Amino acid sequence: MATTHSGGADSNASEGLLDRLVGRFEGPNTVGNSRQFWAGFAVAVLALATYPLAVGSYQASRFSLFLVYAFLGLSLSVVWGYAGILSFGQVVFFGFAGYTFGVVSVNFATPAGITAAFVVAVAGGALLAAVLGYFMFYGGVRNVYVTIITLVSTLVLHTFMAQTAGDAWTIGEAALGGFNGMPTIPNLALGVGGAAFTFDSMTFYYFVLALLIATYLGLRALVNSDYGRVMVAVREDEDRTRMFGYDVKRVKLAVFTLGGALAGLSGVLYASWGNYMSPGVFELTFASLPVIWVSVGGRKTLLGAVVATVGIEFFRNSLGGELAFVLVGTLLLIFILGLPGGIVPWVHETYQKRRGATAASETPDAATEVSD
């Protein structure tokens, strides 16, 4: 009997620990706070993990690009969806980090140098966001003017990088290349000396997938924390949040900097994936894509950003050409007019309603219970 009791206690302790662990990723600011969701999440991760084994290295490399873009979608989801800052400038940090990675890695094309380039580039994206955010938020810029400034920043960088051709714009061994872009960026490598690892198409896919899962879970924990609740309060009502004693400017700057780091991470992975960077990443067309991804998926949900980014980019890449942009734009209009909250929150609410209706229909009538 004692042994049985001990086993039951150990089982209860394990379940309690698991519940506390999962509880860190659940809360009112995310979709999916049930066992069914986590079961579905595990199935989706398993499917993504086995995808390269079914389709081969070429298709895996192609699909890894969509996962890379998901970091860019998450960056806007955090900034816009949870702090209320509509930014058209996420590609600024994306492109800046990508070019930084290219310059450093071309000049120091060793695993240690590429590892340093990875860290420096992501930090550079965050730093640029911090500088731009500081002047905006502490300069009293609010609402639509933030959107305008970030959009102008994108256009300025596109114009600037387009004219960086020639020897005058060569940094060491790395030529920026103007409209032609910067080729010969090396593959991603992490580590030093004998402990270094250089990624090929298959291992790069799994690295990006693991990094995306970790980032998604980390952001879930953040937005469901006390700090995440303050972020949402800033989104809903800045003035009231300020009256409660919170430093709204500092919160917005911190979230904007985090968004810059995520966009920078996406840019670094993009540069490594294609071994190339060009001013095209600053074009207005590309700058509008994160807004489309987040709007369609649901700007107030991290899962929506990931699902919509991967789904739309897979669809757009499969079609190709200008027709794809026309269809994506049409899709955006349909969702803004028909489902302004996004597809993932709509699916979640529909599921909850049907589940509630089913539970209600299966509950015995109180009068029947009394008579029985």
C-alpha positions in Angstrom: 0.0 0.0 0.0 2.8 2.4 0.8 4.5 1.7 -2.5 1.2 2.4 -4.3 0.8 5.6 -2.4 4.3 6.7 -3.2 3.8 6.0 -6.9 0.6 8.0 -6.9 2.3 10.9 -5.2 5.1 10.8 -7.7 2.6 10.8 -10.5 0.7 13.7 -9.1 3.9 15.6 -8.6 4.9 15.0 -12.2 1.5 16.1 -13.4 1.7 19.2 -11.2 5.1 20.1 -12.6 3.9 19.6 -16.1 0.9 21.8 -15.5 3.1 24.5 -14.0 5.4 24.3 -17.0 2.6 24.5 -19.6 0.9 27.2 -17.5 3.8 29.6 -18.3 2.8 29.5 -22.0 -1.0 29.9 -21.4 -3.0 32.9 -20.6 -5.6 35.4 -21.9 -3.2 36.9 -24.4 -2.7 33.8 -26.6 -4.9 31.4 -28.5 -4.7 27.8 -27.4 -4.8 27.1 -23.6 -6.1 23.5 -23.6 -4.7 20.0 -23.9 -6.3 19.7 -27.4 -4.2 22.7 -28.5 -1.0 21.3 -27.2 -1.7 17.9 -28.8 -2.4 19.6 -32.1 0.8 21.7 -31.6 2.8 18.5 -31.1 1.3 16.9 -34.2 2.2 20.1 -36.2 5.8 20.1 -35.0 6.1 16.4 -35.8 4.7 17.0 -39.3 7.2 19.8 -39.9 10.0 17.7 -38.6 9.2 14.8 -41.0 8.5 17.1 -43.9 12.1 17.1 -45.3 12.3 13.3 -45.1 9.2 13.1 -47.4 10.1 15.8 -50.0 13.9 15.9 -50.1 16.5 18.6 -49.5 15.4 21.0 -52.3 11.8 21.3 -51.1 13.0 21.5 -47.5 15.3 24.4 -48.4 12.4 26.1 -50.2 10.1 25.7 -47.2 12.7 26.9 -44.8 12.4 30.3 -46.4 8.8 30.5 -45.2 9.9 29.6 -41.7 12.5 32.3 -41.9 9.8 34.9 -42.8 7.8 33.7 -39.8 10.3 35.5 -37.5 9.5 38.7 -39.4 5.8 38.1 -39.0 6.3 37.5 -35.3 8.2 40.7 -35.0 5.3 42.7 -36.2 2.8 40.7 -34.2 4.6 41.6 -31.0 5.0 45.3 -32.0 1.6 45.9 -33.5 -0.6 43.2 -32.1 0.5 43.4 -28.5 1.7 47.0 -28.1 -0.4 48.7 -30.7 2.5 50.1 -32.8 1.8 49.7 -36.5 5.2 49.6 -38.1 6.0 49.5 -41.8 9.6 49.5 -40.9 10.2 45.9 -39.8 12.0 45.3 -43.1 14.4 48.1 -42.2 15.8 46.0 -39.3 15.5 42.8 -41.5 17.6 44.3 -44.3 20.1 46.1 -42.0 20.8 42.9 -40.1 21.1 40.9 -43.4 23.6 43.4 -44.9 25.5 43.5 -41.6 25.7 39.7 -41.5 26.9 39.8 -45.1 29.6 42.4 -44.6 31.1 40.7 -41.5 30.8 37.1 -42.7 32.4 37.9 -46.1 35.3 39.6 -44.4 35.7 37.0 -41.8 34.6 33.8 -43.6 35.5 31.3 -40.8 33.1 29.6 -38.5 34.1 31.9 -35.7 33.7 34.9 -37.9 30.3 33.8 -39.2 29.2 33.1 -35.6 30.3 36.6 -34.6 28.5 38.0 -37.7 25.3 36.3 -36.6 25.4 37.8 -33.1 26.5 41.3 -34.3 23.8 41.4 -37.0 20.9 40.5 -34.7 22.2 43.0 -32.1 22.5 45.6 -34.9 18.9 45.1 -35.8 17.9 45.6 -32.2 20.1 48.6 -31.8 18.8 50.3 -34.9 15.2 49.7 -33.6 16.2 51.1 -30.2 17.6 54.3 -31.7 14.7 54.9 -34.1 12.2 54.0 -31.3 13.9 56.3 -28.8 13.6 59.4 -31.1 10.0 58.5 -31.9 8.6 57.6 -28.5 10.5 60.0 -26.4 10.0 62.6 -29.1 6.3 62.5 -28.6 5.5 60.7 -31.9 2.3 58.7 -31.6 -0.3 56.8 -33.6 -0.3 57.1 -37.4 2.9 59.3 -37.3 4.9 56.3 -36.1 3.6 54.4 -39.1 4.6 57.2 -41.4 8.1 57.5 -40.0 8.8 53.8 -40.2 7.5 53.8 -43.8 9.7 56.7 -44.7 12.7 54.9 -43.1 12.1 52.0 -45.4 12.0 54.2 -48.5 15.1 56.1 -47.5 17.1 52.9 -47.0 15.9 51.5 -50.3 17.0 54.6 -52.1 20.3 54.7 -50.3 21.2 51.0 -50.8 20.3 51.2 -54.4 23.1 53.6 -55.2 25.9 51.7 -53.3 27.5 50.3 -56.4 31.2 50.7 -57.2 34.4 50.5 -55.2 33.5 53.4 -53.0 30.9 51.2 -51.4 33.1 48.2 -50.7 33.8 47.4 -47.1 36.9 45.3 -46.9 36.2 42.3 -49.2 32.4 42.9 -49.2 30.9 44.9 -52.0 27.4 46.2 -51.3 26.7 46.1 -55.0 23.9 48.6 -55.4 20.9 47.3 -57.3 22.8 44.1 -58.1 23.0 43.3 -54.4 25.6 41.5 -52.3 26.3 37.9 -53.5 28.7 35.3 -52.1 27.4 35.5 -48.5 28.5 32.3 -46.8 26.3 29.6 -45.3 25.5 29.9 -41.7 28.1 28.4 -39.4 28.1 28.4 -35.6 31.0 27.5 -33.3 34.7 27.9 -33.1 37.5 25.7 -34.4 36.8 22.0 -34.2 33.5 22.6 -32.4 32.1 24.5 -35.4 29.2 23.3 -37.5 28.3 24.6 -41.0 24.7 24.2 -42.0 23.6 22.7 -45.3 20.0 22.9 -46.7 18.7 20.0 -44.5 20.4 21.0 -41.2 19.5 24.7 -41.8 15.8 23.7 -42.1 15.9 21.9 -38.7 17.9 24.7 -37.1 15.3 27.3 -38.3 12.4 25.1 -37.2 13.9 24.6 -33.7 14.7 28.3 -33.4 11.1 29.2 -34.5 9.5 26.9 -32.0 11.7 28.2 -29.2 10.9 31.8 -30.2 7.2 31.2 -30.4 7.1 29.6 -27.0 9.3 32.3 -25.5 7.0 35.0 -26.8 3.9 33.1 -25.5 5.5 33.2 -22.0 6.3 36.9 -22.4 2.9 38.1 -23.5 1.2 36.1 -20.8 3.5 37.4 -18.1 2.8 40.6 -16.0 4.9 42.5 -18.5 2.8 41.2 -21.4 -0.3 42.4 -19.6 1.2 45.9 -19.5 2.0 45.7 -23.2 -1.7 44.9 -23.9 -2.7 47.7 -21.6 -0.6 50.1 -23.6 -2.2 48.9 -26.8 -5.7 49.3 -25.4 -5.3 52.7 -23.7 -2.0 54.5 -23.4 -3.3 57.3 -21.2 -5.0 55.1 -18.7 -1.9 52.9 -18.5 0.2 56.0 -17.8 -2.2 57.1 -15.1 -1.6 53.8 -13.3 2.1 54.7 -13.0 3.6 52.7 -15.9 6.3 54.2 -18.1 4.5 53.9 -21.4 7.4 55.3 -23.5 9.8 52.8 -22.0 7.5 49.9 -22.6 6.9 50.8 -26.2 10.7 51.3 -26.7 11.4 47.9 -25.2 8.8 46.1 -27.4 10.0 48.0 -30.5 13.6 46.9 -29.8 12.5 43.3 -29.3 10.7 43.5 -32.6 13.8 44.9 -34.2 15.8 41.9 -32.9 13.3 39.4 -34.2 13.2 41.1 -37.6 17.0 41.2 -37.6 17.2 37.5 -36.8 14.9 36.9 -39.8 17.2 39.0 -42.0 20.3 37.1 -41.0 18.7 33.8 -41.7 17.4 35.1 -45.0 20.9 36.3 -46.1 22.4 33.0 -45.1 19.6 31.0 -46.8 20.0 32.7 -50.2 23.7 33.7 -49.8 22.5 37.1 -51.1 21.1 40.5 -50.0 19.7 43.3 -52.2 17.9 46.6 -51.9 14.7 44.7 -52.9 14.2 43.8 -49.2 13.4 47.5 -48.6 10.9 47.8 -51.4 7.4 48.9 -50.5 5.9 45.7 -51.8 8.0 43.6 -49.4 7.5 46.1 -46.5 3.7 45.6 -46.8 3.9 41.8 -46.6 4.3 41.5 -42.8 1.2 43.7 -42.4 -0.7 41.4 -44.6 0.5 38.3 -42.8 -0.3 39.6 -39.4 -3.7 41.1 -40.5 -4.8 37.8 -42.2 -3.6 35.6 -39.4 -4.8 37.8 -36.5 -2.7 40.6 -35.2 -3.5 39.8 -31.5 -2.3 36.2 -31.7 1.3 34.9 -32.2 0.0 31.7 -33.8 -1.8 33.7 -36.4 1.3 35.4 -37.5 3.2 32.1 -38.0 0.4 30.3 -39.7 -0.5 33.2 -42.1 3.1 33.9 -42.9 4.0 30.3 -43.8 0.6 29.8 -45.6 0.6 33.0 -47.6 4.3 32.7 -48.6 3.8 29.1 -49.7 0.8 30.1 -51.8 2.6 33.2 -53.2 5.8 31.3 -54.0 3.8 28.5 -55.7 2.0 31.0 -58.0 4.9 33.4 -58.6 4.7 36.6 -60.7 2.6 39.7 -60.2 -0.6 37.7 -60.1 0.4 36.4 -56.6 0.6 39.9 -55.2 -2.8 40.7 -56.7 -4.4 37.7 -55.1 -2.6 38.3 -51.7 -3.9 41.9 -51.8 -7.4 40.7 -52.5 -7.1 38.2 -49.7 -6.1 41.1 -47.3 -9.2 43.1 -48.3 -11.5 40.1 -47.8 -10.2 39.4 -44.4 -10.2 43.1 -43.3 -13.8 43.4 -44.4 -15.1 40.0 -43.4 -12.8 38.8 -40.6 -11.1 41.9 -39.1 -9.8 39.9 -36.2 -8.0 37.4 -38.4 -8.5 33.8 -39.3 -6.9 32.1 -36.3 -9.0 33.9 -33.7 -12.1 33.2 -35.8 -11.3 29.5 -36.0 -10.6 29.5 -32.2 -13.9 31.3 -31.3 -15.9 29.0 -33.7 -14.4 25.9 -32.1 -15.1 27.2 -28.6 -18.7 28.0 -29.4 -19.3 24.6 -30.9 -17.6 22.9 -28.1 -19.7 24.8 -25.6 -22.9 24.0 -27.5 -22.0 20.3 -27.6 -21.2 20.3 -23.8 -24.6 22.0 -23.1 -26.5 19.5 -25.2 -24.9 16.6 -23.4 -25.7 18.0 -19.9 -28.8 16.5 -18.4 -31.7 18.8 -17.7 -31.9 19.8 -14.0 -35.5 18.8 -13.7 -34.8 15.4 -15.1 -32.0 14.9 -12.6 -34.4 15.8 -9.7 -37.1 13.5 -10.9 -34.6 10.7 -11.3 
